[in-house]
Amino acid sequence: MTLQRRDFFKIAAAGSAVLVAGKATASTESTSADFSDNFGVLVDTVACIGCRKCEWACNDQNHLPTQELKAFEDKSVFARHRRPDKSAYTVVNQYPDPDEPDKKFAIKVQCMHCNAPACASACIVGALEKQKEGPVTYDAWKCIGCRYCMVACPFQIPAYEYDNALDPVVRKCTFCYERITSEGKKPACVAICPNEALTFAKRGELIQLARERILAQPDKYEHHIYGEHEIGGTGWMYLAGAPFTTTELPTLTSEPIPPRTEKIQHAVFKGFVPPVALYGLLALGMYTFNERKKKVAREEDRHES
Amino acid sequence: MRTDRVLYITTLSIALVLLAALPLMAAPTPSNQPTMPNCLDCHTCKNPTPEDMCLKPCPTLQAAHNTRKAKHGLSEAPDTMRLDEIADLYQPVDFNHKLHAGMAQMGNNCGTCHHFSPEGKIPPCKECHMPSGEETNLRQPGLKGAYHRQCLGCHREWSHDTKCVVCHLPTEGKKLAKGVDKTDIMGISHPKTEAPKTKVYTTPYKQGPIVTFHHDEHVDLFGLRCVDCHQKENCSYCHDLAKTVSSRKSMKEVHAVCSENCHATDNCAKCHGMSEKPAFVHAVTGWPLNRFHERLGCRSCHPTGKKIAKLNNECTSCHQNWKPGAFRHAVVGLTLDDTHLELDCESCHIDRKFGARPTCDSCHDDQRDFKKVPPGQYSSR
């Protein structure tokens, strides 16, 4: 019985070490890569009119429960700040312009498709994956429902089907992965945007385009492309006419999240030395204990005899 | 032989350098140069080379260069247009072009919307802007984006409403007013508005915060048209339904409206004061207007230029044919007989003060009054 149990621990330890080592190499590859060829979207909130057509198009594309197109003209939803949830991968929120509180600007929120996604790093089964084309995709089949991704995401994007007791999955923007890769189309939200506030292109081109827009109208735009450097860069980037601190987009450093956590994790399991040392120590302890026990037994025998 | 060759080449190079420098020396001062179009209007990169011109697909180079020269009359403009190229989710838009073309006179004329309007026919939007999905240029909106941006750029500021139904509904064409000055916006298509009479502005200028602007005076007396002053106007200044947008003109721009062609800005106190200023009375110029001049607009006497020049107070500087013998005195309502016609003007109009009441005393000492008995009729009595 004792032997079998010991065997299980050995296998488990070896298995997890292999897993961690495998993930470590994967994440170093993605952070060092040049992301300028990845697909991205530039959200120009100065051009956004807050029409919410993107919300409808997203629901329609992803077969989410939705109302008819006209119902999205209802602006009363702007009374509170909504978050993407299990039945809406993207939402548009409205903020008063700090310079002129009577003027409003709208901002679309969805998964940012980070260059170094914290959700994918946190996922212990690899259900979330950064694709080579740019999108961060989710595989419900692999998902075990631990919801680590929800904790890890700095933008608090992944949502969970809490009301589904039997087969709950994580829901988030897919970047219309199939649509943009195999079908060669724009994402549904970008395609419907009447004012072309959303621009779909390669990330490198978008950064260039965003810089040109700021340069052309320096008074109109904040001199900041949100997502160019934030947490190592994101696939979706924003231009705004007011400081980003007035929006729900969090203020973040340019340091990607995964390397920090992975460094701590990997240090613990580095070269499998710490676990071996731990088990060695335990073995030594058990050996000494057994030796002591045998010695005591021998002495007792001697006394008895 | 070799020296000859060296000499030849040297002479040739000097001649070439001189030739190249010639136009430079003759070049006019930069202020006289016509303003060049922005390079980025046509090129996608900052430093185009002959090998890589990085030209935008549309407009053509020529079109862009001519944009600033081209002038298009209102009469060329279509009345209404149906925008239905991309109608799929919503109904087509009936766009009242004439109304907008008229209003654009207070902005940047046709260029307000037609950012590339070469000489000749103005190209339709779809000539450059591709339908959605067929766009090739990231820096150029597709047709859908171009249409929406063009309209919403202004309309979202005014109505604070971006509902699709604002435009996407069949609209009834509004009939234009007829028989009016077609060069002025108020006549052609703008509904009659109540022009302000007097506007009093409080400015941050401490030595004279109050500026009184007599709007009626400028329209009625000076004969200015709306577009004479209301140029490069921000539409939302009038059309903002929520009245949140100010004209947002800088101090320089505000002053330019008055000073550009009309008023000198050397004396602040001319406009700025501690209290409201009365309307203009011609008497302040030292020339009170008589009953004839009072009826005239400023332009009748001060016709040249926008700036009103001070006139000589000699009648003949305007009435050039008013000379003794040639002046038909009857126009003032008093017919002179032959005897009086031969007199010099000063005989009755002492010191040539034509505004003052003339006197008969210098010749006649019986206190006769030309109003009761006109000159030349005493003897016949």
Boltz contact constraints between the chains, C-beta under 6 A:
constraints:
  - contact:
      token1: [A, 49]
      token2: [B, 152]
      max_distance: 6.0
  - contact:
      token1: [A, 49]
      token2: [B, 156]
      max_distance: 6.0
  - contact:
      token1: [A, 49]
      token2: [B, 162]
      max_distance: 6.0
  - contact:
      token1: [A, 51]
      token2: [B, 162]
      max_distance: 6.0
  - contact:
      token1: [A, 73]
      token2: [B, 163]
      max_distance: 6.0
  - contact:
      token1: [A, 102]
      token2: [B, 244]
      max_distance: 6.0
  - contact:
      token1: [A, 194]
      token2: [B, 148]
      max_distance: 6.0
  - contact:
      token1: [A, 195]
      token2: [B, 148]
      max_distance: 6.0
  - contact:
      token1: [A, 195]
      token2: [B, 149]
      max_distance: 6.0
  - contact:
      token1: [A, 196]
      token2: [B, 141]
      max_distance: 6.0
  - contact:
      token1: [A, 196]
      token2: [B, 145]
      max_distance: 6.0
  - contact:
      token1: [A, 201]
      token2: [B, 138]
      max_distance: 6.0
  - contact:
      token1: [A, 209]
      token2: [B, 138]
      max_distance: 6.0
